[in-house]
Amino acid sequence: MWQIAAAFLIFVVLLTVLVRMGAVWIGRAAGRATRRRFEQAEHIIETGRPPDVWLGAAAKLAGHRRRADLLRRLDGLMEFFRTSPVVADEPTRELLLNRLRAVREQWEQKTP
């Protein structure tokens, strides 16, 4: 009987450790994704150009398809900042979105 209780206890401990490790891993992945989005927005605002990782992915596309892909990515980035709780406050959110909108208008006129 005690062997069943010990096995159950070991199972519970291992399950708890695995769940905790999974939660830590997911938290780190979410943090990396959020940091990457902020870095991409900063790059776009400072240079007016897409991040290199976006250009690498869009390199296979030509002309209007490339521009459409970059605009779609920029729209997704803007949507993230529109709904994200990690932006400091509403004035900061509006400033960020206004600058990204201005870059989007430039991109609509030409292919970056």
Buried (B, 14 or more C-beta within 10 A) or exposed (E): EEEEEEEEEEEEEEEEEEEEEEEEEEEEEEEEEEEEBBEBBEBBBEEEBBBEEBEEBBEEEEEEEBBEBBBEBBEEBBEBBEEEEEBEEEEEBEEBBEBBEEBBEEBEEEEB
